[in-house]
Amino acid sequence: MSHKARIVGWSHIPFGKLIDPDTEALMARVSLDALRHAGIGSESVDGIYVGVSNNGFLKQDFHAALVALADERLAHTPSTRLENACATGSAAIYAAVDFVESGRGRIALVIGAEKMTSRSNAEIGDILLGASYRKEEAGTPGGFAGVFAGITREYFERYGDHSEDLALIAAKNHRNGVDNPYAQVRKDLGFDFCNTVSERNPYVAEPLRRTDCSLVSDGAAALVIADEEAARSLARSIRFRARSHVNDIMPLSRRDPLRFEGASLAWQGAHREGGTSLDDLDLVETHDCFTIAELIEYEAMGLAAPGQGHRIVREGLAQKGGRLPINVSGGLKAKGHPIGATGVSMHVLACMQLMGEAGDMQVPDAGLAGVFNMGGAAVANYVSILERSR
């Protein structure tokens, strides 16, 4: 029996400021829907893997135990919650894949969710700082956005002011978000708006404007993972051509914050495992928590030399019709960034592309998709290369 894991179903709700009161409600909206999409009954699930960061967003914790409240047939199913900052969703996926590929179970349910909007902006900012090294970075003005503002200033000092290029990235992703029915913001803001500091687009942490920062969001997404044999009888089957997880040292003071070395190593590892290169990919969903992150990720994935990431967006290479479309979903920038749901969402959207089920987002003839999801400032780095297996 082959235990190679396949993604066989999924569910995704629109992200935004939602009326759902908590993650229990959000998870309930996607868990059973994903199983229905896969054509699998709750009684067949061997393990549940939940990605919720929380860290103070809600007083209720122990989120793995909340899944069964939506369906008591899951009450005795082993359920585990994972947390890895903004890469929490990918951590849950990889744990589920390990579970299936070890032969311990044949079918796993993965759920990523977060309820962020019930806290004040100040509380949210402080909670998000938990993804930085508080001993050195807790006093950063602007919170977690301030951490990336510091990276941006250093980038500009080393390579010149690239504010316009960050605005081009924001405008690209907002244009793409118009076509995503799950996106929190479905409005083409345009380059001029994104490039201009105004009352509606103020500095959040200079030089990052509001349009340079991902959104505070509620949301959930889910995947069903099955072994190869179980997947053969199901309607959809996406395989991991490769997956790679590489960490980096947490304090920015102990590394070059502009290198994203862990991200680069994760991409290299995935390509080695998959026997692929960037030229083989038809699209990439990458972690644009801030526009500067997407810019540096162009360099980390090998699309451009250090300091040359701006060329990728200037020359249109990352546009939907370009050489390598990046964030055709609108990315975290337009889609939203409910922490625990993000990694799962990115994999769902890549799967939709590979199955030709992405609607207005569809990249024609998408055969191979890359996903890069990171926790913190490129501390936990996950790269998946996905392809349709049937």
C-alpha positions in Angstrom: 0.0 0.0 0.0 1.3 3.5 -0.9 1.0 6.1 1.7 1.9 9.1 -0.4 -0.4 11.9 0.6 -2.9 13.6 -1.7 -5.1 16.6 -1.3 -8.5 15.4 -2.2 -10.9 18.1 -1.1 -11.2 21.6 0.4 -13.3 24.4 1.7 -12.7 28.2 1.9 -15.0 31.0 3.2 -14.7 34.7 2.4 -12.2 36.5 4.7 -13.0 39.8 6.4 -14.6 41.2 9.5 -17.1 38.3 9.9 -20.1 38.0 12.2 -18.9 34.5 13.4 -18.2 35.0 17.1 -15.2 32.8 17.4 -12.9 30.2 15.8 -15.3 27.4 16.8 -17.9 28.9 14.5 -15.4 29.6 11.7 -14.0 26.0 11.8 -17.5 24.6 11.7 -18.2 26.4 8.4 -15.3 24.7 6.6 -14.7 21.3 8.3 -17.8 19.4 7.1 -17.9 21.3 3.8 -14.3 20.1 3.0 -15.3 16.5 3.7 -18.4 16.8 1.5 -16.2 18.3 -1.2 -13.8 15.3 -1.0 -16.7 12.8 -0.9 -15.6 11.5 2.5 -17.7 10.8 5.6 -16.7 12.1 9.0 -16.4 8.4 10.2 -13.5 7.9 7.8 -11.3 10.6 9.3 -8.3 9.2 11.1 -6.8 12.4 12.4 -7.6 16.1 12.7 -4.9 18.8 12.4 -5.9 22.4 13.4 -3.9 25.5 12.7 -4.9 28.4 15.0 -2.4 30.9 16.3 -4.7 32.7 18.8 -2.0 34.0 21.3 -4.7 36.1 23.0 -7.2 36.9 20.3 -9.7 34.8 22.2 -9.8 33.5 25.8 -11.0 30.1 24.6 -8.1 28.1 23.6 -7.6 24.3 23.1 -8.9 24.7 19.5 -8.3 21.1 18.5 -11.0 20.0 20.8 -13.6 22.4 19.3 -13.8 20.7 15.9 -16.0 17.8 17.1 -18.6 20.3 18.3 -19.7 20.6 14.7 -20.0 16.9 14.3 -20.0 14.5 17.2 -18.9 11.7 14.9 -15.5 13.3 15.2 -15.6 13.2 19.0 -13.2 10.3 19.3 -10.9 11.2 16.4 -7.4 12.2 17.5 -7.2 16.0 17.1 -4.0 18.2 17.4 -3.5 21.9 17.2 -0.4 23.4 15.8 1.0 27.0 16.0 3.9 28.4 14.0 3.1 32.1 13.8 1.9 33.2 10.4 2.9 29.7 9.0 0.5 28.0 11.4 -1.7 26.7 8.6 1.2 25.1 6.7 2.5 23.5 9.9 -0.9 21.8 10.3 -0.8 20.6 6.7 2.7 19.2 7.0 1.8 17.4 10.2 -1.3 15.9 8.5 0.8 14.8 5.5 3.4 13.2 7.8 0.6 11.4 9.6 -0.7 9.9 6.4 2.7 9.2 4.8 3.8 7.4 8.0 0.9 5.0 7.6 -0.6 6.0 10.9 -3.9 7.0 9.2 -5.4 7.1 5.7 -7.4 10.3 5.9 -6.7 13.6 7.7 -8.7 16.7 8.0 -6.8 20.0 8.2 -8.4 23.2 9.4 -6.9 26.7 9.6 -8.8 29.5 11.3 -8.4 32.8 13.1 -10.8 35.3 14.7 -8.8 38.6 14.9 -11.3 41.4 14.7 -12.8 41.1 18.1 -9.8 42.9 19.7 -8.8 46.6 19.5 -6.1 47.7 17.1 -3.7 48.2 20.0 -4.4 44.7 21.3 -4.0 43.2 17.8 -0.7 44.9 17.3 0.6 43.6 20.6 -0.6 40.0 19.9 1.1 40.1 16.5 4.4 41.2 18.1 4.4 37.7 19.6 5.8 36.6 16.2 8.9 38.7 16.7 11.7 38.4 19.3 10.2 40.4 22.1 13.4 40.6 24.1 14.8 42.9 21.4 11.9 43.9 19.2 8.9 44.5 21.5 9.5 48.2 21.7 9.4 48.7 18.0 7.1 51.6 17.1 4.2 50.4 15.0 4.2 46.9 16.4 4.8 44.0 13.9 4.3 46.5 11.0 7.1 48.5 12.6 9.4 45.4 12.4 8.8 45.2 8.7 9.1 49.0 8.4 12.6 48.6 9.8 13.4 46.0 7.2 12.0 48.3 4.5 14.2 51.2 5.7 17.2 49.0 5.7 16.4 47.8 2.2 16.0 51.3 0.9 19.3 52.4 2.5 21.1 49.5 0.8 19.4 49.5 -2.6 17.6 52.8 -3.0 14.1 54.0 -2.4 11.7 51.4 -3.9 8.4 52.9 -2.5 7.0 53.0 -6.1 7.7 49.3 -6.5 6.0 48.4 -3.3 3.0 50.4 -4.6 3.1 48.4 -7.8 3.0 45.1 -5.8 0.1 46.4 -3.8 -1.8 47.5 -7.0 -1.1 44.2 -8.7 -2.5 42.2 -5.8 -5.5 44.4 -5.3 -6.3 44.1 -9.0 -6.0 40.3 -8.7 -8.2 40.3 -5.6 -11.1 41.6 -7.6 -11.4 38.2 -9.2 -11.2 36.3 -5.9 -14.7 35.6 -4.3 -13.0 34.9 -1.0 -11.0 38.2 -0.8 -11.6 40.7 1.9 -11.0 43.6 -0.5 -12.3 43.2 -4.0 -11.4 46.6 -5.3 -8.8 47.6 -7.9 -7.2 50.5 -5.9 -4.8 51.4 -8.7 -1.1 52.4 -8.5 -1.7 56.1 -7.9 -3.7 55.4 -4.8 -1.3 52.8 -3.4 1.7 55.1 -4.2 0.2 58.2 -2.5 0.2 58.9 1.2 -3.2 60.3 2.0 -5.9 60.4 4.7 -7.2 57.1 3.3 -3.8 55.6 2.8 -1.7 56.9 5.7 1.6 55.7 7.0 1.2 52.7 9.3 4.8 52.6 10.1 6.9 54.8 7.8 7.8 54.0 5.0 5.0 51.4 4.9 1.6 52.8 4.0 -1.7 51.1 4.7 -1.7 49.6 1.2 1.6 48.0 2.0 0.2 46.0 4.9 -2.0 42.9 4.9 -5.4 43.1 6.5 -6.7 42.2 9.9 -9.1 39.4 9.1 -11.4 36.6 10.3 -11.5 33.5 8.2 -11.1 29.7 7.8 -10.1 27.2 5.2 -9.8 23.4 5.3 -8.2 20.6 3.3 -8.7 16.8 3.3 -5.5 14.7 3.0 -5.8 11.1 1.9 -3.3 8.4 1.1 -2.8 7.4 -2.6 -5.0 4.4 -2.5 -8.0 6.2 -0.9 -7.5 9.1 -3.4 -7.9 6.9 -6.4 -11.6 6.6 -6.0 -12.2 10.3 -5.4 -12.9 13.2 -7.8 -9.9 15.3 -7.1 -6.2 14.4 -6.3 -3.4 16.9 -5.9 0.1 15.6 -4.9 3.0 17.3 -3.3 5.7 17.1 -5.9 7.9 18.5 -3.1 7.7 20.2 0.3 10.3 21.9 2.4 10.4 23.5 5.8 13.5 25.5 6.9 13.8 27.8 9.9 16.0 30.8 10.5 17.3 32.4 13.7 14.5 34.5 15.2 16.2 37.8 16.3 16.8 40.1 13.3 19.9 41.4 15.1 21.6 38.0 14.5 21.1 37.8 10.7 20.9 39.9 7.6 17.2 40.8 7.6 17.2 41.4 3.9 18.4 38.0 2.8 15.4 35.8 3.9 18.0 33.0 3.9 15.6 30.4 5.4 13.1 31.2 2.6 15.8 30.8 0.0 16.9 27.5 1.4 13.3 26.2 1.6 12.9 27.0 -2.1 16.2 25.3 -3.0 15.2 22.2 -1.0 11.8 22.0 -2.6 13.3 22.2 -6.1 15.9 19.6 -5.3 13.2 17.2 -4.0 10.8 17.9 -6.9 13.4 18.0 -9.7 12.0 21.4 -10.6 13.1 25.0 -11.2 11.2 28.3 -11.3 10.8 27.9 -15.0 8.6 24.8 -14.4 6.1 26.7 -12.2 2.9 28.1 -13.6 2.1 30.3 -10.6 3.2 31.0 -7.1 1.2 32.0 -4.0 3.7 33.8 -1.8 3.4 35.4 1.7 2.9 39.1 1.2 2.2 40.1 4.8 3.8 43.4 3.7 4.7 44.5 0.2 8.4 44.5 1.2 8.1 40.8 2.0 6.9 40.0 -1.5 9.7 42.1 -3.0 12.4 40.3 -1.0 10.7 36.9 -1.6 11.3 37.5 -5.4 15.0 37.5 -4.5 14.8 34.7 -2.1 13.1 32.4 -4.6 15.7 33.2 -7.2 13.7 35.3 -9.6 16.0 38.2 -9.1 19.4 39.0 -7.6 19.6 40.8 -4.2 18.4 44.4 -4.6 16.8 43.6 -8.0 13.4 42.4 -6.9 11.8 45.6 -8.3 12.5 44.4 -11.8 10.1 41.5 -11.4 7.1 43.8 -10.8 8.4 46.6 -13.0 8.7 44.3 -16.0 5.4 42.6 -15.4 6.9 39.2 -14.8 4.7 38.6 -11.7 1.5 39.8 -13.4 -1.3 37.3 -14.1 -0.2 37.1 -17.8 3.5 37.3 -17.0 6.3 34.8 -16.9 5.4 33.6 -13.4 2.1 34.9 -12.0 2.5 35.7 -8.3 -0.5 36.0 -6.0 -3.2 35.8 -8.6 -5.6 35.4 -5.6 -4.7 38.9 -4.5 -2.4 37.5 -1.8 -2.6 38.3 1.8 -2.7 42.0 0.7 -6.2 41.8 -0.8 -7.5 38.4 0.4 -6.8 39.1 4.0 -4.5 37.4 6.6 -6.4 35.5 9.3 -3.1 34.1 10.8 -4.0 30.4 11.3 -6.0 30.2 8.1 -3.4 31.7 5.7 -1.2 28.7 4.9 -4.3 26.5 4.4 -5.9 29.1 2.2 -2.8 29.4 0.0 -2.7 25.6 -0.6 -6.5 25.6 -1.3 -6.2 28.4 -3.9 -3.2 26.6 -5.6 -5.3 23.4 -5.7 -8.2 25.2 -7.3 -5.8 26.4 -10.0 -4.4 22.9 -10.7 -7.9 21.5 -11.0 -9.0 24.2 -13.3 -11.6 25.3 -10.7 -10.3 28.8 -10.0 -13.0 30.7 -11.9 -12.0 34.3 -12.8 -8.6 33.7 -11.0 -7.7 30.9 -13.3 -4.2 30.8 -14.9 -4.7 28.9 -18.2 -3.3 25.3 -18.2 -1.8 25.6 -14.7 0.1 22.3 -14.1 2.6 23.1 -11.3 2.0 25.6 -8.5 4.4 26.9 -5.8 3.3 28.0 -2.3 5.5 30.0 0.1 4.2 30.6 3.6 6.3 32.1 6.4 6.0 32.6 10.1 7.5 35.8 11.6 10.1 37.8 9.6 11.1 34.7 7.5 11.7 32.6 10.6 9.5 29.5 9.7 9.6 29.0 6.0 7.4 26.5 4.1 7.5 25.8 0.4 5.2 23.4 -1.3 5.3 22.4 -5.0 1.9 21.0 -6.0 0.7 19.2 -9.1 -2.5 17.5 -10.2 -2.0 13.8 -9.9 -5.1 12.8 -11.9 
